Amino acid sequence: MAFMIAAYLIIWLAAFAFIFSMVQRQRNIQREIAALRELVQGREERR
């Protein structure tokens, strides 16, 4: 029984770690998109 509880705990921890890493990646991508938008707007204003 203890092994089953440990296995479920490991699975849940892995799932939370995966979700956390995906959220971090999403934030980084959003920052990059914002930076690219500013870059594009700056180039369009110079024309």
mmJSON file of the N, C-alpha and C atoms, coordinates in Angstrom:
{"data_MODEL":{"atom_site":{
"group_PDB":["ATOM","ATOM","ATOM","ATOM","ATOM","ATOM","ATOM","ATOM","ATOM","ATOM","ATOM","ATOM","ATOM","ATOM","ATOM","ATOM","ATOM","ATOM","ATOM","ATOM","ATOM","ATOM","ATOM","ATOM","ATOM","ATOM","ATOM","ATOM","ATOM","ATOM","ATOM","ATOM","ATOM","ATOM","ATOM","ATOM","ATOM","ATOM","ATOM","ATOM","ATOM","ATOM","ATOM","ATOM","ATOM","ATOM","ATOM","ATOM","ATOM","ATOM","ATOM","ATOM","ATOM","ATOM","ATOM","ATOM","ATOM","ATOM","ATOM","ATOM","ATOM","ATOM","ATOM","ATOM","ATOM","ATOM","ATOM","ATOM","ATOM","ATOM","ATOM","ATOM","ATOM","ATOM","ATOM","ATOM","ATOM","ATOM","ATOM","ATOM","ATOM","ATOM","ATOM","ATOM","ATOM","ATOM","ATOM","ATOM","ATOM","ATOM","ATOM","ATOM","ATOM","ATOM","ATOM","ATOM","ATOM","ATOM","ATOM","ATOM","ATOM","ATOM","ATOM","ATOM","ATOM","ATOM","ATOM","ATOM","ATOM","ATOM","ATOM","ATOM","ATOM","ATOM","ATOM","ATOM","ATOM","ATOM","ATOM","ATOM","ATOM","ATOM","ATOM","ATOM","ATOM","ATOM","ATOM","ATOM","ATOM","ATOM","ATOM","ATOM","ATOM","ATOM","ATOM","ATOM","ATOM","ATOM","ATOM","ATOM","ATOM"],
"id":[1,2,3,4,5,6,7,8,9,10,11,12,13,14,15,16,17,18,19,20,21,22,23,24,25,26,27,28,29,30,31,32,33,34,35,36,37,38,39,40,41,42,43,44,45,46,47,48,49,50,51,52,53,54,55,56,57,58,59,60,61,62,63,64,65,66,67,68,69,70,71,72,73,74,75,76,77,78,79,80,81,82,83,84,85,86,87,88,89,90,91,92,93,94,95,96,97,98,99,100,101,102,103,104,105,106,107,108,109,110,111,112,113,114,115,116,117,118,119,120,121,122,123,124,125,126,127,128,129,130,131,132,133,134,135,136,137,138,139,140,141],
"type_symbol":["N","C","C","N","C","C","N","C","C","N","C","C","N","C","C","N","C","C","N","C","C","N","C","C","N","C","C","N","C","C","N","C","C","N","C","C","N","C","C","N","C","C","N","C","C","N","C","C","N","C","C","N","C","C","N","C","C","N","C","C","N","C","C","N","C","C","N","C","C","N","C","C","N","C","C","N","C","C","N","C","C","N","C","C","N","C","C","N","C","C","N","C","C","N","C","C","N","C","C","N","C","C","N","C","C","N","C","C","N","C","C","N","C","C","N","C","C","N","C","C","N","C","C","N","C","C","N","C","C","N","C","C","N","C","C","N","C","C","N","C","C"],
"label_atom_id":["N","CA","C","N","CA","C","N","CA","C","N","CA","C","N","CA","C","N","CA","C","N","CA","C","N","CA","C","N","CA","C","N","CA","C","N","CA","C","N","CA","C","N","CA","C","N","CA","C","N","CA","C","N","CA","C","N","CA","C","N","CA","C","N","CA","C","N","CA","C","N","CA","C","N","CA","C","N","CA","C","N","CA","C","N","CA","C","N","CA","C","N","CA","C","N","CA","C","N","CA","C","N","CA","C","N","CA","C","N","CA","C","N","CA","C","N","CA","C","N","CA","C","N","CA","C","N","CA","C","N","CA","C","N","CA","C","N","CA","C","N","CA","C","N","CA","C","N","CA","C","N","CA","C","N","CA","C","N","CA","C","N","CA","C"],
"label_alt_id":[null,null,null,null,null,null,null,null,null,null,null,null,null,null,null,null,null,null,null,null,null,null,null,null,null,null,null,null,null,null,null,null,null,null,null,null,null,null,null,null,null,null,null,null,null,null,null,null,null,null,null,null,null,null,null,null,null,null,null,null,null,null,null,null,null,null,null,null,null,null,null,null,null,null,null,null,null,null,null,null,null,null,null,null,null,null,null,null,null,null,null,null,null,null,null,null,null,null,null,null,null,null,null,null,null,null,null,null,null,null,null,null,null,null,null,null,null,null,null,null,null,null,null,null,null,null,null,null,null,null,null,null,null,null,null,null,null,null,null,null,null],
"label_comp_id":["MET","MET","MET","ALA","ALA","ALA","PHE","PHE","PHE","MET","MET","MET","ILE","ILE","ILE","ALA","ALA","ALA","ALA","ALA","ALA","TYR","TYR","TYR","LEU","LEU","LEU","ILE","ILE","ILE","ILE","ILE","ILE","TRP","TRP","TRP","LEU","LEU","LEU","ALA","ALA","ALA","ALA","ALA","ALA","PHE","PHE","PHE","ALA","ALA","ALA","PHE","PHE","PHE","ILE","ILE","ILE","PHE","PHE","PHE","SER","SER","SER","MET","MET","MET","VAL","VAL","VAL","GLN","GLN","GLN","ARG","ARG","ARG","GLN","GLN","GLN","ARG","ARG","ARG","ASN","ASN","ASN","ILE","ILE","ILE","GLN","GLN","GLN","ARG","ARG","ARG","GLU","GLU","GLU","ILE","ILE","ILE","ALA","ALA","ALA","ALA","ALA","ALA","LEU","LEU","LEU","ARG","ARG","ARG","GLU","GLU","GLU","LEU","LEU","LEU","VAL","VAL","VAL","GLN","GLN","GLN","GLY","GLY","GLY","ARG","ARG","ARG","GLU","GLU","GLU","GLU","GLU","GLU","ARG","ARG","ARG","ARG","ARG","ARG"],
"label_asym_id":["A","A","A","A","A","A","A","A","A","A","A","A","A","A","A","A","A","A","A","A","A","A","A","A","A","A","A","A","A","A","A","A","A","A","A","A","A","A","A","A","A","A","A","A","A","A","A","A","A","A","A","A","A","A","A","A","A","A","A","A","A","A","A","A","A","A","A","A","A","A","A","A","A","A","A","A","A","A","A","A","A","A","A","A","A","A","A","A","A","A","A","A","A","A","A","A","A","A","A","A","A","A","A","A","A","A","A","A","A","A","A","A","A","A","A","A","A","A","A","A","A","A","A","A","A","A","A","A","A","A","A","A","A","A","A","A","A","A","A","A","A"],
"label_entity_id":["1","1","1","1","1","1","1","1","1","1","1","1","1","1","1","1","1","1","1","1","1","1","1","1","1","1","1","1","1","1","1","1","1","1","1","1","1","1","1","1","1","1","1","1","1","1","1","1","1","1","1","1","1","1","1","1","1","1","1","1","1","1","1","1","1","1","1","1","1","1","1","1","1","1","1","1","1","1","1","1","1","1","1","1","1","1","1","1","1","1","1","1","1","1","1","1","1","1","1","1","1","1","1","1","1","1","1","1","1","1","1","1","1","1","1","1","1","1","1","1","1","1","1","1","1","1","1","1","1","1","1","1","1","1","1","1","1","1","1","1","1"],
"label_seq_id":[1,1,1,2,2,2,3,3,3,4,4,4,5,5,5,6,6,6,7,7,7,8,8,8,9,9,9,10,10,10,11,11,11,12,12,12,13,13,13,14,14,14,15,15,15,16,16,16,17,17,17,18,18,18,19,19,19,20,20,20,21,21,21,22,22,22,23,23,23,24,24,24,25,25,25,26,26,26,27,27,27,28,28,28,29,29,29,30,30,30,31,31,31,32,32,32,33,33,33,34,34,34,35,35,35,36,36,36,37,37,37,38,38,38,39,39,39,40,40,40,41,41,41,42,42,42,43,43,43,44,44,44,45,45,45,46,46,46,47,47,47],
"pdbx_PDB_ins_code":[null,null,null,null,null,null,null,null,null,null,null,null,null,null,null,null,null,null,null,null,null,null,null,null,null,null,null,null,null,null,null,null,null,null,null,null,null,null,null,null,null,null,null,null,null,null,null,null,null,null,null,null,null,null,null,null,null,null,null,null,null,null,null,null,null,null,null,null,null,null,null,null,null,null,null,null,null,null,null,null,null,null,null,null,null,null,null,null,null,null,null,null,null,null,null,null,null,null,null,null,null,null,null,null,null,null,null,null,null,null,null,null,null,null,null,null,null,null,null,null,null,null,null,null,null,null,null,null,null,null,null,null,null,null,null,null,null,null,null,null,null],
"Cartn_x":[0.826,0.0,0.865,1.954,2.834,3.444,3.742,4.302,3.296,2.045,1.003,0.869,0.888,0.805,2.018,3.187,4.416,4.356,3.838,3.738,2.78,1.634,0.691,1.305,2.034,2.686,3.713,4.493,5.496,4.833,3.758,3.045,2.478,1.865,1.302,2.392,3.498,4.608,5.168,5.285,5.766,4.786,3.495,2.485,2.553,2.668,2.774,4.059,5.155,6.421,6.304,5.653,5.459,4.596,3.509,2.625,3.36,4.126,4.893,5.884,6.576,7.541,6.836,5.656,4.911,4.453,4.05,3.642,4.838,6.003,7.206,7.562,7.482,7.773,6.788,5.528,4.506,4.797,5.199,5.549,6.732,7.741,8.903,8.516,7.659,7.207,6.412,5.568,4.797,5.724,6.78,7.753,8.453,8.83,9.485,8.55,7.293,6.322,6.164,6.097,5.974,7.197,8.38,9.608,9.626,9.193,9.15,8.138,6.997,6.003,6.567,7.27,7.879,8.918,9.688,10.699,10.052,9.001,8.3,7.662,7.047,6.437,7.487,8.648,9.731,10.199,10.26,10.673,9.599,8.334,7.248,7.179,7.51,7.471,8.593,9.716,10.837,10.588,9.64,9.379,8.687],
"Cartn_y":[-1.201,0.0,1.258,1.23,2.397,2.702,1.652,1.871,2.552,2.19,2.8,4.287,4.614,6.023,6.782,6.181,6.824,7.026,6.055,6.166,7.295,7.372,8.457,9.814,9.886,11.129,11.55,10.613,10.908,11.365,10.705,11.085,12.497,12.813,14.151,15.214,14.929,15.882,16.107,15.038,15.172,15.985,15.768,16.526,18.008,18.331,19.733,20.371,19.629,20.151,20.421,19.525,19.713,20.941,21.077,22.228,23.518,23.523,24.702,25.082,24.102,24.406,24.93,24.423,24.914,26.357,26.687,28.063,29.002,28.573,29.399,29.607,28.553,28.68,29.629,29.523,30.398,31.862,32.13,33.503,34.014,33.157,33.565,33.852,33.044,33.257,34.55,34.824,36.067,37.282,37.193,38.297,38.491,37.385,37.479,38.077,37.684,38.235,39.733,40.163,41.592,42.35,41.787,42.437,42.516,41.467,41.478,42.492,42.6,43.593,45.007,45.281,46.597,46.85,45.828,45.958,46.255,45.543,45.752,47.129,47.547,48.871,49.962,49.779,50.752,50.859,49.744,49.767,50.407,50.149,50.724,52.233,52.712,54.147,54.883,54.218,54.835,55.001,54.265,54.333,55.577],
"Cartn_z":[0.0,0.0,0.0,0.735,0.804,-0.56,-1.332,-2.662,-3.582,-3.438,-4.274,-3.94,-2.673,-2.262,-2.768,-2.646,-3.127,-4.643,-5.36,-6.815,-7.198,-6.551,-6.829,-6.507,-5.39,-5.011,-6.061,-6.533,-7.56,-8.851,-9.225,-10.45,-10.324,-9.185,-8.991,-8.969,-8.311,-8.292,-9.695,-10.464,-11.837,-12.674,-12.482,-13.224,-12.877,-11.587,-11.182,-11.702,-11.68,-12.205,-13.702,-14.417,-15.859,-16.125,-15.395,-15.587,-15.253,-14.169,-13.791,-14.886,-15.449,-16.506,-17.753,-18.057,-19.22,-19.006,-17.791,-17.48,-17.64,-17.165,-17.288,-18.761,-19.554,-20.987,-21.656,-21.28,-21.851,-21.529,-20.295,-19.908,-20.718,-20.898,-21.684,-23.131,-23.694,-25.067,-25.166,-24.177,-24.189,-24.13,-23.325,-23.257,-24.601,-25.244,-26.548,-27.595,-27.562,-28.508,-28.297,-27.048,-26.754,-27.251,-27.048,-27.518,-29.044,-29.704,-31.167,-31.688,-31.016,-31.43,-31.318,-30.22,-30.057,-31.142,-31.468,-32.513,-33.86,-34.181,-35.447,-35.483,-34.397,-34.364,-34.525,-33.932,-34.07,-35.511,-36.218,-37.628,-38.503,-38.168,-38.964,-38.779,-37.584,-37.325,-38.055,-38.308,-38.996,-40.495,-41.02,-42.47,-42.839],
"occupancy":[1.0,1.0,1.0,1.0,1.0,1.0,1.0,1.0,1.0,1.0,1.0,1.0,1.0,1.0,1.0,1.0,1.0,1.0,1.0,1.0,1.0,1.0,1.0,1.0,1.0,1.0,1.0,1.0,1.0,1.0,1.0,1.0,1.0,1.0,1.0,1.0,1.0,1.0,1.0,1.0,1.0,1.0,1.0,1.0,1.0,1.0,1.0,1.0,1.0,1.0,1.0,1.0,1.0,1.0,1.0,1.0,1.0,1.0,1.0,1.0,1.0,1.0,1.0,1.0,1.0,1.0,1.0,1.0,1.0,1.0,1.0,1.0,1.0,1.0,1.0,1.0,1.0,1.0,1.0,1.0,1.0,1.0,1.0,1.0,1.0,1.0,1.0,1.0,1.0,1.0,1.0,1.0,1.0,1.0,1.0,1.0,1.0,1.0,1.0,1.0,1.0,1.0,1.0,1.0,1.0,1.0,1.0,1.0,1.0,1.0,1.0,1.0,1.0,1.0,1.0,1.0,1.0,1.0,1.0,1.0,1.0,1.0,1.0,1.0,1.0,1.0,1.0,1.0,1.0,1.0,1.0,1.0,1.0,1.0,1.0,1.0,1.0,1.0,1.0,1.0,1.0],
"B_iso_or_equiv":[0.0,0.0,0.0,0.0,0.0,0.0,0.0,0.0,0.0,0.0,0.0,0.0,0.0,0.0,0.0,0.0,0.0,0.0,0.0,0.0,0.0,0.0,0.0,0.0,0.0,0.0,0.0,0.0,0.0,0.0,0.0,0.0,0.0,0.0,0.0,0.0,0.0,0.0,0.0,0.0,0.0,0.0,0.0,0.0,0.0,0.0,0.0,0.0,0.0,0.0,0.0,0.0,0.0,0.0,0.0,0.0,0.0,0.0,0.0,0.0,0.0,0.0,0.0,0.0,0.0,0.0,0.0,0.0,0.0,0.0,0.0,0.0,0.0,0.0,0.0,0.0,0.0,0.0,0.0,0.0,0.0,0.0,0.0,0.0,0.0,0.0,0.0,0.0,0.0,0.0,0.0,0.0,0.0,0.0,0.0,0.0,0.0,0.0,0.0,0.0,0.0,0.0,0.0,0.0,0.0,0.0,0.0,0.0,0.0,0.0,0.0,0.0,0.0,0.0,0.0,0.0,0.0,0.0,0.0,0.0,0.0,0.0,0.0,0.0,0.0,0.0,0.0,0.0,0.0,0.0,0.0,0.0,0.0,0.0,0.0,0.0,0.0,0.0,0.0,0.0,0.0],
"pdbx_formal_charge":[null,null,null,null,null,null,null,null,null,null,null,null,null,null,null,null,null,null,null,null,null,null,null,null,null,null,null,null,null,null,null,null,null,null,null,null,null,null,null,null,null,null,null,null,null,null,null,null,null,null,null,null,null,null,null,null,null,null,null,null,null,null,null,null,null,null,null,null,null,null,null,null,null,null,null,null,null,null,null,null,null,null,null,null,null,null,null,null,null,null,null,null,null,null,null,null,null,null,null,null,null,null,null,null,null,null,null,null,null,null,null,null,null,null,null,null,null,null,null,null,null,null,null,null,null,null,null,null,null,null,null,null,null,null,null,null,null,null,null,null,null],
"auth_seq_id":[1,1,1,2,2,2,3,3,3,4,4,4,5,5,5,6,6,6,7,7,7,8,8,8,9,9,9,10,10,10,11,11,11,12,12,12,13,13,13,14,14,14,15,15,15,16,16,16,17,17,17,18,18,18,19,19,19,20,20,20,21,21,21,22,22,22,23,23,23,24,24,24,25,25,25,26,26,26,27,27,27,28,28,28,29,29,29,30,30,30,31,31,31,32,32,32,33,33,33,34,34,34,35,35,35,36,36,36,37,37,37,38,38,38,39,39,39,40,40,40,41,41,41,42,42,42,43,43,43,44,44,44,45,45,45,46,46,46,47,47,47],
"auth_comp_id":["MET","MET","MET","ALA","ALA","ALA","PHE","PHE","PHE","MET","MET","MET","ILE","ILE","ILE","ALA","ALA","ALA","ALA","ALA","ALA","TYR","TYR","TYR","LEU","LEU","LEU","ILE","ILE","ILE","ILE","ILE","ILE","TRP","TRP","TRP","LEU","LEU","LEU","ALA","ALA","ALA","ALA","ALA","ALA","PHE","PHE","PHE","ALA","ALA","ALA","PHE","PHE","PHE","ILE","ILE","ILE","PHE","PHE","PHE","SER","SER","SER","MET","MET","MET","VAL","VAL","VAL","GLN","GLN","GLN","ARG","ARG","ARG","GLN","GLN","GLN","ARG","ARG","ARG","ASN","ASN","ASN","ILE","ILE","ILE","GLN","GLN","GLN","ARG","ARG","ARG","GLU","GLU","GLU","ILE","ILE","ILE","ALA","ALA","ALA","ALA","ALA","ALA","LEU","LEU","LEU","ARG","ARG","ARG","GLU","GLU","GLU","LEU","LEU","LEU","VAL","VAL","VAL","GLN","GLN","GLN","GLY","GLY","GLY","ARG","ARG","ARG","GLU","GLU","GLU","GLU","GLU","GLU","ARG","ARG","ARG","ARG","ARG","ARG"],
"auth_asym_id":["A","A","A","A","A","A","A","A","A","A","A","A","A","A","A","A","A","A","A","A","A","A","A","A","A","A","A","A","A","A","A","A","A","A","A","A","A","A","A","A","A","A","A","A","A","A","A","A","A","A","A","A","A","A","A","A","A","A","A","A","A","A","A","A","A","A","A","A","A","A","A","A","A","A","A","A","A","A","A","A","A","A","A","A","A","A","A","A","A","A","A","A","A","A","A","A","A","A","A","A","A","A","A","A","A","A","A","A","A","A","A","A","A","A","A","A","A","A","A","A","A","A","A","A","A","A","A","A","A","A","A","A","A","A","A","A","A","A","A","A","A"],
"auth_atom_id":["N","CA","C","N","CA","C","N","CA","C","N","CA","C","N","CA","C","N","CA","C","N","CA","C","N","CA","C","N","CA","C","N","CA","C","N","CA","C","N","CA","C","N","CA","C","N","CA","C","N","CA","C","N","CA","C","N","CA","C","N","CA","C","N","CA","C","N","CA","C","N","CA","C","N","CA","C","N","CA","C","N","CA","C","N","CA","C","N","CA","C","N","CA","C","N","CA","C","N","CA","C","N","CA","C","N","CA","C","N","CA","C","N","CA","C","N","CA","C","N","CA","C","N","CA","C","N","CA","C","N","CA","C","N","CA","C","N","CA","C","N","CA","C","N","CA","C","N","CA","C","N","CA","C","N","CA","C","N","CA","C","N","CA","C"],
"pdbx_PDB_model_num":[1,1,1,1,1,1,1,1,1,1,1,1,1,1,1,1,1,1,1,1,1,1,1,1,1,1,1,1,1,1,1,1,1,1,1,1,1,1,1,1,1,1,1,1,1,1,1,1,1,1,1,1,1,1,1,1,1,1,1,1,1,1,1,1,1,1,1,1,1,1,1,1,1,1,1,1,1,1,1,1,1,1,1,1,1,1,1,1,1,1,1,1,1,1,1,1,1,1,1,1,1,1,1,1,1,1,1,1,1,1,1,1,1,1,1,1,1,1,1,1,1,1,1,1,1,1,1,1,1,1,1,1,1,1,1,1,1,1,1,1,1]
}}}
